[in-house]
Amino acid sequence: MRSGWTGKDVWNSPNGMSGFGIKISLLVYLLAAGLVLCGQETNGLITIHMDQQPMKKVLDRIEEQSGLSFSYNSRLIDADEAVSIHLDRASLEEALSILFAERRISFEVVEQQVVLKRARAGKVKMDAVKSQDSTLVEVSKFTLNGFVKDMRTGEVLIGATITIPGWAVGTITNAYGFYSLTLQSEVEELICTYVGYGKGRIAIHSYENQSIHFDMEKDLTHIKEVSIYSDELDNVIRTTRSSEERINPESVRKMPALFGEKDVIKSLAAVPGIKFFGDGSTIFFVRGGSRDQNMITIDEAPVYNPTHLLGYFSTVIPDAIKDVKIYKGDFPANYGGRLSSLIDIRTKDGNMNHFGMDGSIGLLSSRLSLEGPIWKEHISFFASGRRSYITRPLQNWNPDIKDLHFSDLHLKLNYNISSKNRLFFSIYRGEDNFEAQSRPDFSTGINWKNRTTTLRWNHLYSDKLFSNLTLLGSSYEYRLYMKLEENDYWNSSIENLTLKYDFTHYLNPDNTLRYGFLVSGHKHDPGNIYRG
């Protein structure tokens, strides 16, 4: 009996396999494991040699070798573009980096898909994420801003909508046609829409802070008549503020008019919550408030008596209107406190490119408008005047009437100094005069006048900060006079001088911050008798 181990014992297995057989088995196992590791190491490596082949074919070849599929927008890549690429055992990241080196396209591996995106210049950083073996793109925020204008006239468009296709973000232009939109995702296109105009599209080629301006063209497409019937009239939501309404100037010109005179104030009859004093009157009440609780502004300056002929016509010439906003409550802070309503009327800036003239002759008055460039694409003007001629027809009815007329004048200058600075100067003058003479040595009369002056400076401090500095003055004068031996008259007036500075800070698509200050002074003359 042996008491120790021998070499024979060591190299003999229990089932009778020899030591040499075990060596062979171990060698085969190690070789197989090495092949598996080698296969794992080379999995997904790209070997490709193609000359002047369509991009689609190159991507298909990479899909075959990587086992991944590509996902991308057809507008991002031209599938028929001829490309050349030569690679041996390159990783997917190396292959795509070389393929898209001059095309500014980034990629991200999500599960079993390679998502292709447009890359930002100087902002692309690729990091491998071990858990997902993916390539991510670090995207920085960037801001797009600019102005939206009418292509033919150069007039800025107020309330135009700017959107991103496929994204739930957007904005609208302010009262000066300016917009600002901050994004943090790659976008390919910016779309602008405005009522009565065709859709504007601009492709985004670089993801950095930049100014993009839209020149919109009126949509003259004619369609067949469509009749829509409904049991009740549904109001169209035109703004997120429930108390705000906007009136299109074109709709004012198409409305029925008293004696052929179009009137923007009378068009408010279509707005819920506004009731007029009577048929044909421009005196209105809002939600039960009194007449004097309504404020009407022309280019931000208040008009204290916006009527002619004892309320039958308003002071605003329809041809001069660019935009009308109505606030019936819940007023924005920049308008201050108002009791019933605010009618914010903006006048035309003038055609920057071409001269134009428009006018009409009516039963009671005639009007004429002129506009055009003083310095093309830099300075423009707009002028509109109106005067009535009803004295002579009334004299046939009452010979004591010596004079009865009203007149209006709108004048505006627009100076586009630079892409960040713009000046506006506008004035309005309106007058009513009535005089009766019962005998040669005695006459009586009533006269009232409205005057407004506005000087505005728009300045863009940054891509997100827009400012508006306004100096405005407004006055109203009412005079009652008698001419006997002396020209005695009773006069009352109110004057207003205001300086205000408004700032609009576009923080992001969901938040906009508005702030500023206002300083205003008033001078009142309740009524005094003056000797002529």
C-alpha positions in Angstrom: 0.0 0.0 0.0 1.3 3.4 -1.0 1.1 6.3 1.3 1.8 9.2 -1.2 0.8 10.8 -4.5 2.5 9.7 -7.7 2.6 11.4 -11.1 0.4 8.7 -12.5 -2.3 9.5 -10.0 -2.2 13.2 -11.0 -2.6 12.7 -14.7 -5.3 10.1 -14.6 -8.9 11.4 -14.3 -11.6 9.4 -12.5 -13.4 8.7 -15.8 -10.2 7.4 -17.3 -9.3 10.5 -19.5 -5.6 10.9 -19.9 -3.7 14.0 -18.9 -2.9 14.8 -22.5 -6.6 14.8 -23.4 -7.2 17.4 -20.7 -4.5 19.6 -22.1 -6.1 19.5 -25.6 -9.6 20.3 -24.1 -8.2 23.3 -22.2 -6.4 24.6 -25.3 -9.6 24.3 -27.4 -11.6 26.2 -24.7 -9.1 29.0 -24.5 -9.1 29.4 -28.3 -12.9 29.5 -28.4 -13.0 32.1 -25.7 -10.4 34.2 -27.5 -12.5 34.1 -30.7 -15.6 35.2 -28.7 -13.7 38.1 -27.1 -12.3 39.0 -30.5 -15.8 38.9 -32.0 -17.1 41.2 -29.2 -14.2 43.6 -29.7 -14.9 43.9 -33.5 -18.7 44.1 -33.1 -20.0 47.3 -34.8 -16.8 48.3 -36.5 -17.3 49.8 -39.9 -15.3 48.9 -43.0 -16.5 50.8 -46.0 -15.1 51.9 -49.3 -17.4 53.8 -51.6 -16.8 56.5 -54.2 -19.5 59.0 -55.4 -22.4 57.0 -54.1 -25.7 58.4 -52.9 -25.9 59.3 -49.2 -28.8 56.9 -48.7 -26.7 54.0 -50.0 -23.9 54.9 -47.7 -26.2 55.1 -44.6 -27.7 51.7 -45.6 -24.3 50.1 -45.7 -23.5 51.5 -42.2 -26.8 50.2 -41.0 -25.9 46.7 -42.2 -22.6 46.7 -40.4 -23.6 48.4 -37.2 -26.9 46.7 -36.7 -28.5 50.1 -36.0 -31.1 52.1 -38.0 -31.0 55.8 -38.8 -33.8 58.3 -38.0 -33.7 61.8 -39.5 -35.7 64.5 -41.1 -35.7 64.3 -44.9 -35.0 68.0 -45.1 -31.8 67.6 -43.1 -30.1 65.2 -45.5 -30.1 65.0 -49.3 -30.5 61.3 -49.9 -29.3 61.6 -53.5 -26.1 63.6 -52.6 -23.0 61.8 -53.9 -20.4 61.1 -51.2 -17.1 59.3 -51.0 -15.9 57.5 -47.8 -13.1 55.0 -47.1 -12.8 53.4 -43.7 -11.3 50.3 -42.2 -12.5 48.9 -38.8 -13.7 52.3 -37.6 -16.2 52.8 -34.8 -19.7 54.2 -35.5 -18.7 57.5 -33.9 -15.6 57.8 -36.1 -17.5 56.9 -39.2 -20.3 59.4 -38.7 -18.0 62.1 -37.6 -16.0 61.8 -40.9 -19.2 61.4 -43.0 -20.8 64.5 -41.5 -17.7 66.6 -40.9 -18.6 69.3 -43.4 -22.4 69.0 -43.0 -22.8 70.1 -39.4 -24.9 67.2 -38.5 -24.8 65.7 -35.0 -26.0 62.2 -33.9 -27.3 60.5 -30.9 -27.7 56.7 -30.3 -31.1 56.0 -28.6 -31.7 52.3 -28.0 -31.2 50.8 -31.5 -31.6 54.0 -33.5 -29.1 56.6 -34.6 -31.0 60.0 -34.4 -29.5 62.6 -36.7 -29.8 66.3 -35.9 -28.5 69.6 -37.1 -25.4 70.6 -35.1 -24.7 74.0 -33.7 -21.5 75.7 -34.8 -19.0 75.7 -32.0 -21.5 74.3 -29.6 -21.3 70.5 -30.3 -19.7 68.3 -27.6 -19.9 64.5 -27.9 -19.6 62.3 -24.9 -19.9 58.5 -24.7 -22.4 57.4 -22.1 -21.3 53.9 -21.0 -24.6 52.8 -19.8 -26.2 53.4 -23.2 -23.1 53.6 -25.4 -24.7 56.7 -27.0 -23.4 60.0 -28.3 -25.1 63.1 -26.8 -25.2 66.7 -28.0 -24.9 69.5 -25.5 -27.3 72.2 -26.7 -26.9 75.8 -25.5 -29.7 78.3 -25.6 -29.9 80.8 -28.4 -32.2 83.7 -29.3 -33.9 84.6 -32.5 -35.4 88.1 -32.9 -36.4 90.5 -35.6 -39.2 92.5 -37.2 -42.2 91.4 -39.3 -43.1 93.8 -42.1 -45.3 94.2 -45.1 -43.2 93.4 -48.2 -44.7 96.1 -50.3 -45.0 99.0 -47.9 -42.5 98.3 -45.2 -45.1 98.7 -42.5 -44.5 96.6 -39.4 -47.2 94.0 -38.6 -48.6 94.0 -35.1 -49.7 90.7 -33.6 -48.0 88.4 -36.2 -47.5 84.9 -35.0 -44.0 83.2 -34.9 -44.0 79.4 -34.5 -41.6 76.5 -34.7 -42.9 73.5 -36.7 -43.3 70.5 -34.5 -42.7 72.4 -31.3 -45.2 73.8 -28.8 -43.5 77.2 -28.6 -44.0 80.5 -30.3 -44.6 84.2 -29.8 -46.3 87.2 -31.3 -44.9 90.6 -32.5 -45.4 93.5 -30.2 -46.9 96.9 -31.0 -43.8 97.8 -33.0 -43.6 94.5 -35.0 -40.8 93.1 -32.9 -40.4 89.5 -31.7 -37.9 87.6 -29.6 -37.8 83.8 -29.1 -35.3 81.9 -27.0 -34.8 78.2 -27.8 -32.7 75.4 -26.5 -33.5 72.8 -29.1 -32.3 72.4 -32.7 -34.9 73.8 -35.0 -34.9 73.8 -38.8 -37.5 76.4 -39.7 -39.2 79.5 -38.4 -42.8 80.2 -39.6 -44.6 83.5 -39.5 -48.4 83.9 -40.1 -50.6 87.0 -40.1 -54.3 87.4 -41.1 -54.6 88.3 -44.8 -51.0 87.4 -45.6 -49.3 84.3 -47.0 -47.2 82.1 -44.7 -43.6 83.2 -44.2 -40.9 80.4 -43.9 -37.2 80.9 -43.1 -34.8 78.0 -42.7 -32.4 78.1 -39.7 -28.8 77.3 -40.7 -26.9 78.3 -37.6 -27.9 77.9 -34.0 -26.6 81.1 -32.5 -28.1 84.4 -31.5 -29.3 86.1 -34.7 -31.8 88.5 -36.2 -34.3 87.1 -38.7 -36.7 89.5 -40.3 -39.9 88.5 -42.2 -41.2 90.4 -45.3 -44.8 89.3 -45.6 -46.7 89.3 -48.8 -50.5 89.7 -48.9 -52.4 86.6 -49.9 -54.4 87.3 -53.0 -55.6 83.7 -53.5 -59.3 83.6 -54.6 -61.4 80.7 -53.4 -64.9 79.7 -54.1 -67.7 80.9 -51.8 -68.3 78.7 -48.8 -71.5 79.1 -46.6 -71.3 78.0 -43.0 -74.5 77.8 -40.9 -74.6 77.6 -37.1 -77.3 77.9 -34.4 -75.3 80.4 -32.5 -72.4 82.8 -33.3 -69.1 81.6 -31.7 -66.5 84.2 -30.9 -63.1 83.7 -32.4 -60.4 83.7 -29.7 -57.8 86.2 -30.9 -55.7 86.5 -27.8 -55.0 84.8 -24.5 -56.3 87.8 -22.6 -60.1 87.4 -22.3 -60.8 91.1 -22.1 -58.7 92.0 -25.2 -60.0 92.3 -28.7 -58.4 93.3 -32.0 -60.1 94.8 -35.0 -58.6 94.4 -38.5 -58.6 97.7 -40.3 -59.6 95.9 -43.5 -62.9 94.9 -41.8 -63.6 98.5 -40.9 -63.4 99.5 -44.5 -65.8 96.8 -45.6 -68.5 97.6 -43.0 -71.7 99.5 -43.9 -71.3 103.2 -43.3 -73.6 106.2 -42.5 -73.6 108.6 -45.5 -70.7 106.6 -46.9 -68.4 107.5 -44.0 -66.4 104.6 -42.7 -65.8 104.8 -38.9 -63.6 102.7 -36.7 -65.5 103.6 -33.5 -68.8 102.4 -34.9 -67.2 99.1 -35.8 -66.9 98.4 -32.0 -70.6 97.6 -32.1 -69.6 94.0 -33.1 -67.6 93.6 -29.9 -69.4 92.0 -26.9 -69.9 94.2 -23.9 -70.0 97.5 -25.9 -73.3 99.4 -26.3 -73.9 102.6 -28.3 -76.0 105.6 -27.4 -78.1 105.2 -30.5 -78.1 104.3 -34.2 -75.4 106.2 -36.0 -73.8 107.6 -32.8 -70.1 107.2 -31.9 -70.9 107.6 -28.1 -70.6 104.2 -26.5 -70.7 102.6 -23.0 -68.7 99.5 -21.9 -70.3 97.0 -19.4 -72.5 99.6 -17.7 -69.8 102.2 -17.3 -70.3 105.9 -18.2 -69.1 107.6 -21.3 -66.2 109.4 -19.6 -64.8 106.1 -18.3 -63.6 105.2 -21.8 -60.1 106.2 -23.0 -59.2 106.4 -26.7 -55.5 106.9 -27.7 -53.9 107.6 -31.0 -50.3 106.5 -31.1 -50.4 106.3 -27.3 -51.7 109.9 -26.8 -55.2 110.3 -25.3 -57.9 112.0 -27.3 -60.4 113.6 -24.9 -63.3 114.2 -27.3 -63.1 111.6 -30.1 -66.3 112.8 -31.9 -67.5 115.2 -34.6 -70.9 116.7 -35.2 -72.1 116.1 -31.7 -71.2 112.4 -31.8 -72.2 111.2 -35.3 -68.6 110.8 -36.5 -65.3 109.8 -34.9 -62.1 111.7 -35.1 -60.1 108.9 -36.7 -59.7 108.7 -40.5 -60.1 105.0 -41.5 -57.3 105.3 -44.1 -54.8 106.1 -41.4 -55.4 103.1 -39.2 -52.9 100.2 -38.9 -54.1 98.4 -35.8 -56.9 98.7 -33.2 -56.9 97.0 -29.8 -59.8 97.1 -27.3 -59.4 96.4 -23.6 -62.7 96.0 -21.7 -61.1 95.2 -18.3 -58.1 93.5 -16.8 -55.9 96.2 -18.3 -52.1 95.6 -18.7 -50.1 97.6 -16.2 -48.4 99.7 -18.8 -51.7 101.4 -19.6 -52.3 102.5 -16.0 -55.7 102.4 -14.3 -58.9 102.5 -16.5 -62.5 102.2 -15.3 -64.3 100.8 -18.4 -62.3 100.5 -21.5 -59.3 101.5 -23.5 -59.2 101.8 -27.3 -55.6 101.7 -28.5 -55.3 103.0 -32.1 -52.0 102.8 -34.0 -51.6 104.7 -37.3 -49.7 103.8 -40.4 -45.9 104.4 -40.5 -45.8 105.1 -44.3 -44.5 103.2 -47.2 -40.7 102.7 -47.2 -40.5 101.6 -50.8 -43.1 103.3 -53.0 -45.2 106.4 -53.2 -49.0 106.0 -52.9 -52.2 108.0 -52.8 -55.7 107.1 -51.7 -58.8 109.2 -51.3 -62.6 109.4 -51.5 -65.4 111.9 -52.0 -68.5 111.3 -49.9 -71.8 113.0 -49.3 -70.6 114.9 -46.2 -66.8 114.9 -46.5 -63.8 114.1 -48.6 -60.5 112.6 -47.6 -57.0 112.2 -49.1 -54.0 110.2 -48.0 -50.4 110.3 -49.2 -47.5 108.1 -48.2 -44.0 107.2 -49.5 -40.3 107.2 -48.8 -38.3 110.3 -48.1 -35.1 108.3 -48.0 -35.8 104.8 -49.3 -35.8 102.0 -46.7 -34.8 104.6 -44.0 -37.3 107.4 -43.8 -41.0 107.4 -44.7 -44.0 109.6 -44.2 -47.8 109.3 -44.0 -50.3 112.1 -44.2 -54.1 111.9 -44.2 -56.6 114.7 -44.2 -60.4 115.0 -44.1 -62.8 117.9 -44.3 -66.6 118.2 -44.3 -68.7 120.4 -46.6 -72.2 120.4 -45.1 -72.5 124.1 -44.5 -74.2 125.0 -47.8 -76.9 122.2 -47.7 -77.8 123.2 -44.2 -78.0 126.9 -45.1 -80.8 125.9 -47.5 -82.7 124.6 -44.5 -81.7 127.3 -42.0 -80.2 130.6 -43.4 -78.9 131.6 -40.0 -76.2 128.9 -40.2 -73.0 130.7 -41.1 -70.5 127.8 -40.8 -70.6 124.1 -39.8 -67.7 121.8 -40.5 -65.2 119.4 -39.1 -61.7 118.5 -40.1 -58.9 116.0 -39.3 -55.2 115.7 -40.0 -52.9 112.8 -39.3 -49.2 113.2 -40.0 -46.5 110.6 -39.2 -42.7 110.3 -39.9 -40.8 107.1 -39.5 -37.0 107.0 -39.3 -35.3 103.6 -39.4 -31.9 104.6 -38.0 -30.4 101.1 -37.7 -31.4 97.5 -37.0 -31.5 98.5 -33.3 -32.9 102.0 -33.3 -36.0 103.6 -34.8 -37.8 107.0 -34.4 -41.4 107.8 -34.8 -43.0 111.3 -34.8 -46.8 111.6 -35.2 -49.3 114.4 -34.8 -53.1 114.6 -35.0 -55.3 117.7 -35.3 -59.0 117.7 -35.2 -61.5 120.6 -35.1 -65.3 121.2 -35.1 -66.7 124.6 -35.8 -70.3 125.9 -35.7 -71.4 129.5 -36.1 -74.9 131.0 -36.5 -75.8 134.6 -37.3 -79.3 135.6 -36.4 -78.8 139.3 -37.4 -75.9 141.2 -39.0 -74.4 142.5 -35.8 -74.8 139.4 -33.6 -73.4 135.8 -34.0 -72.8 132.9 -31.7 -70.6 129.8 -32.1 -69.1 126.7 -30.7 -65.6 125.4 -31.4 -63.6 122.5 -30.0 -60.2 121.2 -30.9 -58.2 118.0 -30.3 -54.4 118.0 -30.6 -51.9 115.1 -30.0 -48.2 114.8 -30.5 -46.1 111.7 -30.0 -42.3 111.2 -30.3 -41.2 107.6 -29.8 -37.8 105.9 -29.8 -37.5 102.2 -30.1 -34.2 100.6 -29.0 -33.0 97.0 -28.9 -30.6 96.6 -26.0 -30.0 92.9 -26.6 -31.6 90.0 -28.4 -34.1 89.7 -25.4 -34.5 93.3 -24.2 -36.7 95.7 -26.2 -37.4 99.3 -25.0 -39.7 102.1 -26.0 -39.2 105.7 -24.9 -42.2 108.0 -25.5 -42.8 111.7 -25.1 -46.3 112.7 -25.8 -48.6 115.6 -25.4 -52.3 116.0 -25.7 -54.8 118.9 -25.4 -58.5 119.6 -25.8 -60.0 123.0 -26.0 -63.7 123.9 -25.9 -64.9 127.5 -26.8 -68.3 129.1 -26.7 -68.4 132.6 -28.1 -70.7 135.5 -28.9 -69.9 138.4 -31.2 -71.7 141.6 -30.5 -69.8 144.8 -29.9 -66.9 142.7 -28.6 -65.8 139.2 -29.3 -66.4 137.7 -25.9 -65.9 134.0 -25.4 -66.0 131.3 -22.7 -63.1 128.8 -22.9 -62.2 125.6 -21.1 -59.3 123.3 -21.8 -57.2 120.4 -20.6 -53.6 119.7 -21.4 -51.4 116.6 -20.7 -47.6 116.0 -21.1 -46.3 112.5 -20.5 -42.9 110.8 -20.5 -42.7 107.1 -20.2 -40.1 104.4 -20.7 -41.3 100.8 -21.3 -39.1 97.7 -21.3 -40.0 94.2 -22.6 -37.7 91.4 -21.5 -38.3 88.1 -23.3 -37.1 85.6 -20.7 -38.2 82.4 -22.5 -41.1 81.3 -24.7 -43.3 80.9 -21.6 -42.4 84.1 -19.7 -42.1 87.8 -20.7 -41.3 90.5 -18.2 -42.6 94.1 -18.8 -41.6 97.0 -16.6 -41.0 100.8 -16.9 -42.0 104.1 -15.5 -44.4 107.0 -16.4 -44.3 110.6 -15.4 -47.4 112.7 -16.4 -48.5 116.3 -15.8 -52.0 117.8 -16.3 -53.2 121.4 -16.7 -56.9 122.1 -16.3 -58.9 125.2 -17.1 -62.5 124.5 -16.0 -63.8 127.6 -17.8 -63.3 131.3 -17.9 -64.8 134.3 -19.7 -62.3 136.2 -21.9 -62.9 139.6 -23.5 -62.1 139.9 -27.1 
